[in-house]
Amino acid sequence: MTSMSSGRQAATAIGEVKQHLSGLAEKAGSFPDMVSATRYVMGNYSETGANRVFDCRVQPVAFEGFSGEWVIPADADEGLRGVYIHGGGWIAGSPDTHRHLVHMLAAATRRPILLIDYRLAPEHRFPQGLNDCVEAFEFVLKHGPSGAADARSVALFGDSAGGNLVAAVAADMIMRGGTVPSALVMMSPALDFRPYPEPSEGIDDGICSEAGFTALADLYLQGDATIHDPRVSPSAASDDILARFPPSLLQTTSVEYLRDQSVKFAGRLWANGVSAHLSVQPDLPHAFHLFPQELANTRFAIAEIAHFLEVSDQN
């Protein structure tokens, strides 16, 4: 296959995914409220009809008030572990919506990953969902799929709102003097609830918008926290907190609404001496990671994550 024909196939695949998401957004407009609309979109986000790959073993885990499941590749090194925090605007999503991606991440990184079903807003307002994520991380520090055992490395993974919670867990642990994750992987993350001083340029995002983001913030926080709290807006963290962040990978796209949040957060990390890598994929939809069978860019992003963790674990 020539590079030209390969490029045409990639462009066609991206167009088909965008058309699928556009259809979801159009149908979501008929729902009576933000919660039901978002849960509809998230429940069908990656449902394109592609055959999903589930090559890993799954092992349920129960916590007080929520649950999770270990996703364990055949060649897992149980000393290297991960926690996956799914996206969905803090009000939607579940292991069902992200399981296919986590199977591929676990296989690529050769580590068991705990995929958690944390409590969602508005039924469970901030900080309940964040507290579930912190509890899961602290559990994985001391427990692997085979039982109690200290981890050598625990990486946090998350997309969109899950990417926000990944950074929020790190900020929370730093603020409380706890153990900091070994590495952070943030995919299309939401990192700042504070209003932007200027509009972003070049955005073409049929899923995320300023109005939608503001509405989600209201549902998530319900007046119980300030948008300047680093556990809400990680970009609002002080230099002292950010300087203690672990190696971090931020993956975003050139046209998504949240793009500039990743760019600015990466800049803050670099300014504070943190080993951070920013990857911007061209012309892809928000949370493109949920399309690993459809998009070659997603498979590249997964390989990039595996390489990033391999390097960070060696340092």
N, C-alpha and C positions, 0 to 999 in steps of 0.2 A: 504494500500500500504506500502510495506517495504521500509526502508531507501535506501536499495540497488537498488530496482527497481526505486525509485524516483530519485536516483542519475543517473541511466542510462538514464531515460527520460530527465533529465536536460542536460546531455552531448549530447544527440541526438539533442535536441532543439538548443543548442549552435552551434553544427556542421552544422545544417541546415541554421541558420542565417549566419554563416561564409561563407557557400557555396553560398548563395544568394549574399552576398557582393562581393565575389570573382568574380562572374559572372558579376556584375555591373562594377567592376574595369577592367575586360577584355574587355567589350564592350566600356568602356570609352576610351580605347586606340585607337579606330578607329576615334575619333573626332579630328577635325583639330587644336583645341587650348584648353588651360587650362580652359577657361571660359565655353565654351560649354560642355566640358567633366565633369567639376565639377557640372554644373547645371543639367546635365543628371543624375549623380550619386545621387545628393541630392534630385532631384525630385522623384527618385525611391528607395531611401535608405530603407525605411520601408515598401515598397510595396511587402510584402511576400504573400498576399492573406488572411491574418488573418482578422477576423472580429473586427473592432475597436469599442470602446465604447465611446459614446458622450452623457453623462448624464447631462451636464450642459447647462444653458441658455447662448446664445451668444448675445452681444450687440455691434454694431459697434461704433468706435470712429474715428473722423477725426482730423488730425493735419495739420499744414502748411508743405506740401511737402511729407507727409507720412501718414499712417493710422494704425489702430490697432483694436482690438476687446476685450471687456471684456468677460472672461469665468467665469460664475457665478454659483457656486454649489447651490443646493436647500437650504442648511443649512448655507449659507455664513454669516460670521460676517464681515460686510462691514468696520469695523474699522481696520481689518487686511487685508492688500492688498499685491499684488505682481505684478511684471513686469517680463515677460518672453522674453528673447532675444535669438532668434533661432540661431543655428549654420549653417554652410555651407561655411566655409572658407572665410568669409567676401564678397563673390561674388555670393553666391547662398542661397537657402532656402527661406521660406516664412511661413506665418501662415498655409498654406495648408500642409506643410511637417511636422509640429509639433503640429497641433491642437489636435490630439488624446492623445499625452503625456500631454499637458497642461490641458485637461479635467480631466485626472486622478490626476494630481498634485493639481488642484483646489479642487477636491472632497476630496482628502486625507488631505489637509491642511485646509479645510473649509474656504478658503478665495477667493475672486474674484481675478483673475490674468489677467492683461492686456497683451495680446499677440501682439507684435508690428511687423509691416512690414516696418522695417527701410530701408533706402536707401543703396544700395549695390555698391561696387566697381565692375569693374573699371569705370562704368559710373559716380559714385559718390565717389570720392577719399576721403581718410582720411583728416579731421575728420568728414565728413558729417554724416556718419552712427553713429559714436559715439555721435555726437551732437543730433541726433534723439533720441538715447537711454537716454541721459541726460534729454532732454525735456520731454520724457514720464515719467521718474522717478519723475521729479518735478511736473508734472501734477497729478500723482497718490498720491503724498503727500497731495494734496489739494482737490482732487476730487475722489469720488467713483462712482460706477455704478448708484447710485441714485442722483448724483449731487455734488455740492460743499460741502465738509466736510473734516476736517482734519483727517488724518489717525493716528491710534495709533502705527502702525507698517507697514513698507513697506519692503518686502524682494525682492531681485533680484535673478532671476533664469536664467541660460544659459548653453548651451552645446557647447563644442568645441570652435569655434570662438565666439559664444555667451557667453561662460564662460570667454573668454578674455575680452569681452565688459562689462560684469558684474564687473570684477575687475577694468577695466578702468573707468567706471562710478564712482566707489567708490574713486579711486585715483583723478579723476577730481574734484569731490565735495570737497575732503579734500584740494586739492591744491588751490581751489577758496574760501575756507572758508564756503562752503555751508553745507546743511543738509546731513548727511551720512546715507546710507541705514541701516535699522535695522539689517539685516542679508544678507549674500551672500551664494548662492547655486551654485557651479561651477561643472559641469558634464563633464568629459573628457576635461578639459579646456586647451587652448593654452595660455601660460602665459609668454613666453620669446622668442623673435625673435633673440636674440643674439646667435652666434655660440656656440655649446657645446665644451668644451675643450677635452672631451673624448667621444667615442661612447657608447651608452647605451647597456646593455647586456640583453638577454632574450626577445628581442622584436620580435613579430610575428604579424605584422600589414599590412593587405592588402589594407588599405585605406590611411593611413598617412605615409609619408616618409620625410626624410630630404630634398630631391630635390623638392618634391611637396610643402613642407612647405615654402621653400625659394621662389618658384615661386608665391605662394599665397601672401607672404609678399610684393613682388614687385608690384603685381596687386593692393593690398590694399593701400599701402603707396605712390607709384608712385613718390618717391623722396621728398615728402612733409613733411616728419617727420623722425626723427632719431629713430633707434631701441632702443635707450636708454631712450626714453621718457616713463615715467611710464604709460601714457595712451595708449602706444603701447605694451610695455613689462612691465606688472605690477611687474614682478620679479626684474626689475631694479629700482624700487622705493626706496627711501632712508628709513632708519630706522624710521625717524621722520614721514614719511607718513604712513608706514606700521603699526606703533604703534597705529594709529588712525583708523585702519580698524575695522569693526564690526565683531561679531561672524561669522565664515566662515566654510562651509562644502565643502570639495573637494572630489569628487568621481571619481576614475579612475580605470584602469584595470592593471593587472600584465604584460600584453603583448603589450599594445598599445604604439605607438611611443611617445606620449605626457606624458607618465607615470611619468617620472623623473621631468618634469616641475611641476606637482602637488606636488610631494614629496619635492622638493626644496622650493617651495613657502610656503608650510605648515611649513617647518622648519624655514623660515624667519618670518612667523607670530608668531610661538611659541617663537622664540628668542626675539620678541618684545612685548611679553605679551598678545597677542591676543588669544581669545578663538577660537581655530580652531580644526576641526576634519577631519582627513584624512581616507578615506575608499577605500581600494584597493580590487577589485573583481578579482578572479582568472580566467585567460584564456578567457576573454570576449573581443569582438570586440570594437573598438572605438565607442563612442556614443551609447552604448548598451541600453541606456534609451529609445531609439525610438522603442523598441520591448517589450512593456509591456504585450501584450497577449502571445507572444512566450516564453519569458524568465522569470522564477521564480526569477532570480537575479534582474531583473528590478523591479519587484513588491516589492522585499525586499528593493531596493534602494529608491523607492518612500515612503515606510513606514519609512525608515531611515530619509528621508527629513522631513516628517511630524513630527516625534519625535524631530528632531533637532530644528525645528521652534517652536514647543510647548515649549521646554525648554528655547530657547533664548528669547521668548516673555515673559516668566515668570521672567527673570532676569533683 
